Amino acid sequence: MNRILGIAFASLLLFGFSICIAQTPQSAPASASKVEQPAAFDVAMKHYRQRQYARAIEEFSQIVQTDPNNAAAFYFMGYAHYTLKHPQPAIEAFSKAFQANPKFDPSPYMWLQ
């Protein structure tokens, strides 16, 4: 069972990395300015970028309680859990991100400050 979870987690993680690697521009993409999120998401991303992952997870959790279709919040919550070595919550968050939006692309969020 652990092997299956590990394979599923690695697959989701590689999918996210492949999107980021495939679209690594020299500057922010034009679509980055079009990403609309509530102010709470910006605060959560600030903590995520500052590597305050536990705090970011709390904030992303509050966001998805009010907006259960927010793929970006689920994705970055999953990545924060992954960074903190919480494999099961990470897998669950990544799954919910891609359930909310099967075509979710995290790359525009990588460029927002």
LOGU-271806 format. One record per residue: x, y, z of N, C-alpha, C, O in turn; residue in one letter. Coordinates in steps of 0.02 Angstrom, whole numbers, plus 32768, in hexadecimal, padded with zeros to 4 digits. Example, Ala and Ser with C-alpha at 12.3 -4.5 7.8 and 13.67 -1.06 7.14 Angstrom:
82947EE4818682677F1F818682947F5B818682C87F5A81A7a
82827F90816282AC7FCB816582858002818A829E80398192s
END
This chain:
80297FC48000800080008000802C803F8000801E806F7FDCm
8061803E8029808E8078802B80AF80827FE880BB80BB7FD3n
80BE804B7FC680DE80517F8480AF80717F5280C3809B7F2Ar
806F805F7F54803D807C7F27803680C67F36803480EF7F07i
803280D97F76802D81207F88806B81467F718066817E7F58l
80A481277F7980E281477F6380E481527F1880F981867F01g
80CD81217EF380CB81277EAA8099815C7E9580A781857E69i
805F815D7EB5802C81907EA4804681D57EB5803D82047E8Ea
806681DC7EEE8081821D7F0280B782337ED280B9826D7EBDf
80E482067EC1811A82177E9280FE822B7E4F811882597E2Fa
80C9820A7E3880AB821B7DF8808E82617DF9809882887DCAs
806982717E2E804D82B57E33808482E97E37807E831E7E18l
80B882DB7E5D80EF830A7E64811383147E228123834D7E10l
812182DE7DFF814282E47DBE8118830A7D8C813283307D63l
80D683017D8F80AA83267D6380B183717D6F80B783987D3Ff
80B083857DAE80B883CC7DBE80FB83E77DA980FF841E7D8Dg
813183C07DB5817383D77DA1817983DB7D55819884097D3Bf
815B83AB7D32816183AB7CE9814083E97CCB815884047C9As
810A83FE7CE980E9843B7CD1811784777CDC811E84A17CAFi
8135847B7D17816084B37D27819E84B47CFB81B384E97CE2c
81BC847A7CF181FA84767CC981EB84857C80821284A87C5Fi
81B4846C7C6781A384757C21819484BE7C10819A84D27BD7a
818184E57C42816E852A7C35819885597C5E817D85857C80q
81D985527C5D8205857D7C83821C85B87C57824F85B17C35t
81F885F07C57820C86297C30824086537C54824C864A7C90p
825F86817C31829186AD7C4E827086E27C79828F86FB7CA8q
823386F37C6A820F87247C9281C9870A7C9E81B686D57C85s
81A3872F7CC5815F87197CD6813587147C97813787407C6Ca
810E86DE7C9180E286D77C5780AB870B7C58809887247C8Dp
8091871B7C1E805C874C7C1A801F87377C417FFB87617C5Ca
801386F67C457FD886DD7C697FDE86E67CB57FAB86E27CD8s
801A86F27CCE802286F87D177FFA87327D337FE0872E7D6Aa
7FF587687D0E7FD087A17D267F8587957D267F5F87BB7D44s
7F6E87607D057F2687517D007F0D87227D367ED287147D39k
7F3A870A7D607F2686DB7D957F0287037DCB7F20872D7DEDv
7EC286F67DD27E9987197E037E8D86EC7E407E7386B57E39e
7EA187047E7A7E9686DF7EB87E8487127EEE7E95874D7EE8q
7E6286FB7F237E5287287F5A7E91873D7F7F7EC5871E7F79p
7E8B87737FA57EC4878C7FCB7EE087577FFB7F1C87558007a
7EB5872D80167ECB86F880437EFC86C980207F2B86B0803Fa
7EF186BE7FE07F1E86937FBA7F6386B47FB57F9686927FBBf
7F6486F47FA97FA487187FA57FCB87137FE78008870B7FE7d
7FA78718801F7FC7871280607FE386CB8069801B86C28080v
7FBB869980577FD28654805D800F86488031803E86268046a
800E86637FF48048865A7FC78085867E7FE280BE86687FD8m
807B86B7800380B386DB802180D686AE8054811386A88056k
80AE868D807F80CB866080B180E986238090811D860980A6h
80C9860B805B80E585D28037812A85E3801A815985BD8021y
8130861D7FFB816F86337FDE81A58640801381E086388006r
818F8653804F81BE865E808681CE861D80AB81EF861D80DFq
81B685E6809081C185A380AB81A2859A80F081B985718117r
816E85BF80FE814785B8813B810C8589812980D2859D8128q
811E854A811C80EE851B80FF80B4850A812D807C85058115y
80C08503816E808984F3819B8055852B819C8019851F819Ba
806E8568819D804085A1819B801B85A581597FDF85B48156r
803F859881238020859980E07FE9856480DC7FB4857080BFa
7FF7852980F77FC584F380F67F858508811A7F4E84FC8101i
7F8C852881547F51854081787F298572814E7EEC856E814Be
7F4D859F812C7F2A85D281047F0A85B380C67ED285C580B5e
7F2E858580A47F108563806A7ED3853B80807EA18537805Cf
7ED6851C80BB7E9D84F580D57E60852180DE7E28850C80CEs
7E69855D80F87E31858C81007E1485A080BC7DD885A680B4q
7E4085A9808B7E2985BC80487DFE8585802A7DC88593800Fi
7E148546802E7DEE8510800E7DAE84FF80357D8284DF8019v
7DAA851480747D6B850B80987D35853780797CFB85238075q
7D48857480647D1785A180477D1285997FFB7CE085AA7FDDt
7D47857E7FDC7D4785737F947D64852E7F857DA085287F76d
7D3B84F97F897D5484B57F807D6A84A57F397D82846E7F2Dp
7D6284D37F0B7D7984C97EC67DB884F17EB67DCA84F97E7Cn
7DDA85097EE97E1685317EDE7E5285027ED57E7384EE7F05n
7E5F84F07E977E9484C07E867ED884DA7E9C7F0284B37EB3a
7EE4851A7E957F2585377EA77F33852F7EF27F6A851D7F05a
7F01853D7F1B7F0A85377F637F1784EE7F767F4384E17FA0a
7EF384BF7F587EFF84797F667F4584647F4E7F68843F7F71f
7F59847C7F147F9B84697EF97FD4847F7F277FFF84587F39y
7FD384C07F39800984DA7F62800684BF7FAA803984BA7FCBf
7FCA84B07FC27FC4848F80027FE4844A7FFE80078435802Cm
7FD884277FC87FF783E57FBE804383EA7FBB806683C07FD8g
805C841B7F9980A484227F9480C384357FD780FA841E7FE8y
80A0845D7FFE80B8846E804280B98430806E80E984258093a
808584068069808483C7808F80BE839B807880E0837D80A2h
80CA839780378101836F801D81448387803A816D835E804Ey
814D83C8803B818B83E48055819583D3809E81CE83C980B5t
815F83D180C3816183C0810B816183758117815C835E8150l
8165834E80E18167830580E5812682E88102812782BB812Ck
80EE830380EA80AC82E980FC808F82C980BC806882EA8099h
80A2828B80AC808E8270806B804382678061802A8278802Bp
801F824D80927FD8824180887FB18283807D7F898286804Eq
7FBA82B780A77F9682F5809A7FAC831580587F8383368037p
7FEA830B80448002832780057FDD83057FCA7FC683277F9Da
7FD982C37FCC7FB6829F7F967F6D82B47F937F5382C07F5Ci
7F4D82BA7FCD7F0782CE7FCE7EFD83147FB17ECF83207F8Be
7F2983427FC37F2383877FAA7F30838A7F5F7F0B83AC7F3Ba
7F6483677F477F7083667EFF7F3583477ED97F2283607EA5f
7F1983127EF47EDF82F27ED47EA483227ED07E8383277E9Cs
7E9883467F077E6083767F067E6D83B07ED67E3F83CA7EB7k
7EAC83C47ECF7EBD83F97E9F7EAA83E47E597E8C840A7E34a
7EBD83A77E477EB083917E027E6883787DF97E5283717DC0f
7E4583697E2F7DFD835C7E2A7DD8839D7E1E7DA983A07DF6q
7DEE83D27E407DCE84137E387DD9842F7DF27DAE844F7DD4a
7E1584227DD77E26843B7D947E59840B7D757E9584117D81n
7E4183DB7D4C7E6E83AA7D2F7EA583C87D037ED983A87CF8p
7E9B84047CEC7ECD84257CC27EF4845B7CE87F1284877CCAk
7EF484577D2A7F1684897D537F60848E7D417F82845B7D3Bf
7F7784CA7D397FBD84D87D287FDA85067D5E7FC685407D61d
800784EE7D88802285187DBD8056854B7DA6806985777DCCp
806F85457D6880A685707D53809885BB7D5780C685E07D69s
805D85D47D478053861D7D4E805C86367D95807086707D9Fp
804E860C7DC6805486207E0C809D86247E2280AC86467E53y
80C886037DFE810E86037E11812F86487E09816286577E27m
811186717DE0812E86B27DCF810F86EC7DF6812987247DF4w
80D886E07E1880B787167E3D80DC87237E7E80F086F47EA0l
80E687607E8F810887717ECE80DA87907F0080EF87A17F37q
END
